[in-house]
Amino acid sequence: MARRTDRLGGVLEDERVNAGLAWLLVGFLLVVVVENLLDGDVLWAGFAAFVAVLTVVPAAAYRDGDVMLPWEVLVLAALPILAKSLATWVYGLRVTTYLSVAALALIVAVELHTFTTVRMTHWFAILFVVVATTATAGIWAVVQWLSDGFLGTTFIRSEYLLMWDFVYATLAGVVAGVVFELYFRRVAPVEARLPEGRHEL
């Protein structure tokens, strides 16, 4: 009985630590939003804001601040955004773009798996993240094209580079899908870090 209580205490502590780290990362994303707005980079400010909003959906739905995605997912999403802010060369910007869309697809996959009745087989979980990453890259390309046309930006420099962006995004999606399957479903299940009963919206 004592061993079971210890295990329960460890899980509860893990929930609090996970939620605390997750909220810190949300705070970081909001700082990035403000920083990009001040720099006049509305497109990336909007992307960071979207990631932040998507991250707090479970907490808002349950009205419980402890119901958060694993902090590791948010680190994977936040690092490319931070790298973009520090990137001073074109290739670095392109790399952070497809890593960011892969992280976004990973967030969606983890939320669907954890907070809905959707259950994915092993191969479909990886395929879903890959397809979601490629689809998000396509939407992002359309947004960049619209920005270039209406805001005078120069995100899309050539169709050739754009096609390579899709290739890189797909490869990043494969990596994100494998991470989702091997880590968040097998090694460190998300459900273990949530308050009891906080599954399936």
Backbone torsions as a table, in degrees:
resi	resn	phi	psi	omega
1	MET	NA	-41.3	179.8
2	ALA	-63.7	-38.7	-179.8
3	ARG	-64.3	-39.9	179.6
4	ARG	-65.3	-41.1	178.6
5	THR	-63.0	-40.5	178.2
6	ASP	-62.3	-41.8	179.6
7	ARG	-63.9	-41.4	178.9
8	LEU	-63.5	-42.1	178.2
9	GLY	-62.7	-38.0	178.0
10	GLY	-64.8	-40.4	178.6
11	VAL	-64.5	-44.5	179.7
12	LEU	-62.2	-40.9	178.1
13	GLU	-64.7	-39.7	179.1
14	ASP	-63.8	-38.4	177.9
15	GLU	-60.1	-46.4	-178.0
16	ARG	-67.0	-44.2	179.2
17	VAL	-62.7	-45.5	179.3
18	ASN	-59.3	-46.7	-179.4
19	ALA	-63.3	-42.0	179.6
20	GLY	-61.6	-46.6	179.1
21	LEU	-65.3	-38.4	179.6
22	ALA	-63.6	-43.0	179.7
23	TRP	-67.7	-33.2	174.6
24	LEU	-61.8	-41.4	179.5
25	LEU	-69.3	-34.2	174.1
26	VAL	-63.1	-42.1	176.1
27	GLY	-59.1	-41.3	177.6
28	PHE	-61.2	-43.7	178.8
29	LEU	-60.5	-38.8	178.7
30	LEU	-66.7	-36.7	175.3
31	VAL	-62.7	-41.1	178.3
32	VAL	-62.9	-39.3	177.6
33	VAL	-57.9	-49.9	-178.9
34	VAL	-62.5	-44.1	-178.6
35	GLU	-61.7	-41.4	179.4
36	ASN	-70.2	-35.4	176.4
37	LEU	-64.8	-41.5	178.5
38	LEU	-65.0	-31.3	177.9
39	ASP	-82.7	-3.6	-179.3
40	GLY	81.0	11.7	-179.7
41	ASP	-94.8	79.2	-174.6
42	VAL	-66.1	-36.2	-176.6
43	LEU	-61.9	-49.9	-179.4
44	TRP	-73.8	-28.5	174.0
45	ALA	-63.4	-42.4	178.1
46	GLY	-65.2	-38.8	178.7
47	PHE	-63.9	-47.5	179.5
48	ALA	-62.4	-39.1	178.4
49	ALA	-64.6	-39.8	178.9
50	PHE	-63.3	-42.8	177.7
51	VAL	-61.8	-42.2	179.9
52	ALA	-63.2	-44.4	180.0
53	VAL	-64.2	-45.3	179.3
54	LEU	-60.8	-33.4	-178.8
55	THR	-68.2	-36.2	-175.4
56	VAL	-92.1	3.2	179.3
57	VAL	-56.2	-47.7	179.6
58	PRO	-60.6	-43.5	180.0
59	ALA	-63.3	-40.4	179.3
60	ALA	-68.4	-40.0	-178.8
61	ALA	-65.2	-39.6	-179.3
62	TYR	-91.4	-9.8	-174.7
63	ARG	53.9	44.5	-178.4
64	ASP	-142.8	114.8	-177.5
65	GLY	-65.5	-15.2	179.0
66	ASP	-82.8	-12.7	-178.8
67	VAL	-88.5	88.7	-177.3
68	MET	-130.6	157.7	174.2
69	LEU	-63.8	159.1	175.0
70	PRO	-58.3	138.3	-177.1
71	TRP	-61.4	-26.9	179.2
72	GLU	-63.7	-35.9	178.1
73	VAL	-62.9	-42.6	-178.1
74	LEU	-69.6	-33.4	175.4
75	VAL	-63.2	-43.4	178.8
76	LEU	-61.3	-34.1	178.8
77	ALA	-78.7	-35.0	-174.9
78	ALA	-79.4	-33.4	-176.6
79	LEU	-60.5	-46.0	177.8
80	PRO	-62.4	-36.0	179.7
81	ILE	-66.2	-41.1	175.6
82	LEU	-64.6	-43.3	-179.9
83	ALA	-61.5	-36.7	178.2
84	LYS	-63.1	-39.9	-179.6
85	SER	-64.9	-28.7	-178.0
86	LEU	-96.2	-12.0	-176.1
87	ALA	-68.9	134.6	179.8
88	THR	-120.5	5.0	179.5
89	TRP	-131.9	154.1	-170.1
90	VAL	-60.4	-45.3	-177.3
91	TYR	-62.6	-38.0	177.4
92	GLY	-60.8	-38.1	177.8
93	LEU	-65.4	-41.7	179.4
94	ARG	-65.4	-41.1	178.8
95	VAL	-60.4	-46.9	-178.3
96	THR	-65.6	-29.3	179.5
97	THR	-63.7	-51.6	-176.5
98	TYR	-76.0	-25.3	172.2
99	LEU	-67.9	-36.4	179.5
100	SER	-66.6	-42.6	-179.7
101	VAL	-69.4	-31.5	175.4
102	ALA	-65.8	-41.0	178.2
103	ALA	-64.9	-36.8	178.1
104	LEU	-64.1	-43.8	177.3
105	ALA	-63.2	-36.3	178.2
106	LEU	-64.5	-41.2	177.3
107	ILE	-59.7	-46.4	-179.5
108	VAL	-61.8	-43.3	-179.1
109	ALA	-63.4	-43.6	-179.9
110	VAL	-65.1	-41.2	179.5
111	GLU	-66.4	-42.1	177.9
112	LEU	-62.7	-44.6	-178.2
113	HIS	-65.5	-37.1	-172.1
114	THR	-90.4	-39.8	-168.8
115	PHE	-110.3	6.7	175.9
116	THR	-130.3	178.3	179.0
117	THR	-83.8	-0.2	179.5
118	VAL	-65.5	128.7	175.1
119	ARG	-126.8	127.6	-175.2
120	MET	-109.0	139.4	171.2
121	THR	-69.9	167.2	-175.9
122	HIS	-58.3	-48.9	-177.3
123	TRP	-69.5	-35.5	-178.6
124	PHE	-70.6	-32.9	178.0
125	ALA	-59.5	-45.4	179.0
126	ILE	-67.1	-44.3	179.8
127	LEU	-61.5	-40.5	-179.9
128	PHE	-60.8	-45.8	-179.3
129	VAL	-65.0	-40.0	178.9
130	VAL	-62.9	-48.8	-178.7
131	VAL	-65.0	-42.7	179.2
132	ALA	-62.5	-39.0	178.1
133	THR	-64.1	-46.8	-179.5
134	THR	-64.8	-40.6	178.4
135	ALA	-64.8	-41.7	178.6
136	THR	-64.8	-38.4	176.5
137	ALA	-61.6	-37.6	177.5
138	GLY	-65.2	-44.6	177.5
139	ILE	-62.5	-42.2	179.6
140	TRP	-62.2	-38.1	178.3
141	ALA	-64.3	-40.5	177.8
142	VAL	-63.9	-42.8	178.5
143	VAL	-62.0	-42.5	178.2
144	GLN	-63.8	-41.6	178.6
145	TRP	-62.1	-43.5	177.6
146	LEU	-63.8	-39.9	177.7
147	SER	-62.3	-43.2	178.5
148	ASP	-62.3	-38.6	-176.9
149	GLY	-75.0	-38.4	-173.0
150	PHE	-105.3	-24.1	-178.7
151	LEU	-108.9	-4.4	177.2
152	GLY	77.2	17.5	177.9
153	THR	-78.6	174.6	-179.5
154	THR	-132.3	52.3	-179.3
155	PHE	-70.4	-43.5	-177.7
156	ILE	-96.0	105.2	-176.3
157	ARG	-88.9	-29.1	176.9
158	SER	-164.0	154.8	177.7
159	GLU	-65.6	-32.3	179.5
160	TYR	-60.6	-49.8	178.6
161	LEU	-65.2	-34.5	179.0
162	LEU	-63.3	-41.5	178.6
163	MET	-65.0	-38.5	176.3
164	TRP	-66.0	-32.1	175.5
165	ASP	-60.5	-39.4	177.7
166	PHE	-65.3	-39.3	177.5
167	VAL	-62.7	-47.6	-179.7
168	TYR	-64.9	-38.6	178.5
169	ALA	-63.0	-40.3	178.6
170	THR	-64.0	-43.7	177.8
171	LEU	-62.3	-42.7	177.0
172	ALA	-63.2	-35.0	177.2
173	GLY	-64.9	-38.5	176.9
174	VAL	-61.2	-46.0	178.7
175	VAL	-61.6	-45.4	179.9
176	ALA	-63.2	-38.2	178.4
177	GLY	-64.5	-41.5	177.7
178	VAL	-66.1	-40.0	176.8
179	VAL	-61.0	-44.4	179.6
180	PHE	-60.1	-46.6	-177.0
181	GLU	-69.8	-48.5	-173.4
182	LEU	-78.7	-36.0	-174.4
183	TYR	-97.3	-56.9	-171.8
184	PHE	-80.2	-11.3	175.6
185	ARG	-109.2	-20.4	-175.4
186	ARG	-118.2	-52.9	-174.8
187	VAL	-77.5	-50.7	-176.6
188	ALA	-131.7	77.5	-178.5
189	PRO	-56.2	137.1	-177.6
190	VAL	-62.1	-37.8	-174.4
191	GLU	-58.5	-28.5	-178.0
192	ALA	-68.1	-16.0	-177.0
193	ARG	-107.7	15.6	179.2
194	LEU	-111.6	149.8	173.3
195	PRO	-57.0	150.3	-176.4
196	GLU	-56.3	131.9	177.7
197	GLY	83.0	0.4	-178.2
198	ARG	-89.8	61.3	177.2
199	HIS	-130.4	156.3	171.4
200	GLU	55.1	92.5	179.8
201	LEU	-58.2	NA	NA
